[in-house]
Amino acid sequence: MDSLDRYIFRTTFSGFVVVLVGLTAVIWVTQILRQIDLITSQGQTVLVFFSITSLIIPSLMMVLAPIAMLIAVLYTLAKLNNDSELVVIGAAGISPRRLFRPFLMLAALVSIIVLFIGAYLSPRLQRELVQQLSQVRADLVANIVRPGGFTSIEHGLTFHIGEKHSDSHFGGIMIDDSRNTTERSTVIAEEGHIVQTDRGTFLVMTDGWVHRRRAADRDPTFVQFESYAFDLSPYTVAGRVIYGLREKYLWELINPDPDDRLLKTAAAQFRVEMHDRLAAPLYPFAFVVIAFLLLCIPRTTRQGGLISLLTVAAAAFGLRLFGFACTALGRSTPEALYAVYPAVVLTIGLGSLAIYRGRAFDLDRQVDLSALYDRLLGRLARLARPAPR
C-alpha cells in the first residue's frame, strides 16, 4: 500500500466510521424506546437498561455497515473531485483500475466485518440478550413483589401486590390478564404464596374471586375460590431460555441438527435466515463497484455529477431492495432466495470488468441538465406569450 492508497483508504475509512456510528446511534435510540418498560415497569436501573439494549448494536451495524461504506465512498470521490485531485491523479497516469484498489480494500474489510457479525458476534450477543431479559422477568421479588405498585411483566399481564409478609408470602393480590383477545380475566385474592414444584413455579392464592369477561358474552362471570394457582414458570430462568433463529450461529444454520425444533416447525424461515446472512457480505463489493464506476470521472463544478449521484443511490437502493424482496418471497418460494446471488455477483463482475478495462460512465454529460433547463424555460416562455390577434 503506497501513499496514495493510504490517503484514500484513510479518508474513506474515517468517513465510514463516522457515518456508521451516527446511523447506528440514531437507529439504536429508536430501538431502545421499545425496551423502556425495563425501567418504568420492571424496576430495573438505568445501567441494566443500557447494558441490555446495547447488545443489539452489532445487529444494527451488520445492516448499516454497507450503507455507511457507500456514503463514505461517495464522500471521498466527491472530495477528490472538488479538490481537483482526480484531475491530478489522471494526469499522473494513474488508471481507474489502480485508483479503485483502496476502495476495494475497504469493501473487503467491511465485508469481513459483516460476515463476522452475522456468523458469530450477533448471535452470541442475541443469546446474551435473551438470557438477560429472562433473568429480568424471573426476578420475582423485584418485578412482581413490589407492594403498592402495578407491574406489567408482559404485554396484557399486570400484577398488583398490596403488602409483602415475606419473600414468598403476600397479601392483597390482583392479577389482570388480557393476553387472550377473546377473554379478559381479573383475579383478586386475600393472600398468596409462591410454591416451587416439579411442574414449575406457581403463585397459589386463597380466598378470592375470578372475574371473566368474554367478548362473545353479554355479561361477565364471577367465580369465588378458596385456592387458585397462577403459573409463573414462563417467567423463570431455569430451563426456560429458548433461542430463536436470530440466536443461531451461521454454522448451525448451514449444518443444522436434524432434531432441531425450529428446523422441524419453521424450515422455510431457517433457509431465509441462512441465505440472508450468506448474501450480506456481498453487498459492500456491489455498492463500491457501482459508486466508483459512475463517479470516478473528473468533473467540473458546473457539471456537479447530480445525475450520476442519483443513479448510484437508486442502483444501490434497488439492489438492496431486491434482496429484501427475495428474502420475503423465500418464505413461500424457496427458489427466490437463490435469485439474490446472480444479481449481486453480476453487478460485481460486470462492474469490475468495466473498471479493469478503464471504462466509466459519465451520465451527466449524456444528460445535460443545463440544456434541459434552458429548453424547459423556452417552452414555458412560448406558452406564456399572448396569442396573436
Secondary structure, DSSP 8 states (H G I E B T S, - for coil): --HHHHHHHHHHHHHHHHHHHHHHHHHHHHHHGGGTHHHHTT---HHHHHHHHGGGHHHHHHHHHHHHHHHHHHHHHHHHHHTTHHHHHHHTT--HHHHHHHHHHHHHHHHHHHHHIIIIIHHHHHHHHHHHHHHHHH-HHHHT--BT-EEEEETTEEEEEEEESSSSEEEEEEEEE--STTEEEEEEEEEEEEEEETTEEEEEEEEEEEEEEETT-SS-EEEEEEEEEEE-GGG--TTT----GGGS-HHHHHS--TT-HHHHH-HHHHHHHHHHHHHGGGHHHHHHHHHHHHH-S---TTTTTHHHHHHHHHHHHHHHHHHHHHHHHTTT-GGGGGGHHHHHHHHHHHHHHHHHTT----HHHHS-HHHHHHHHHHHHHHHHS----
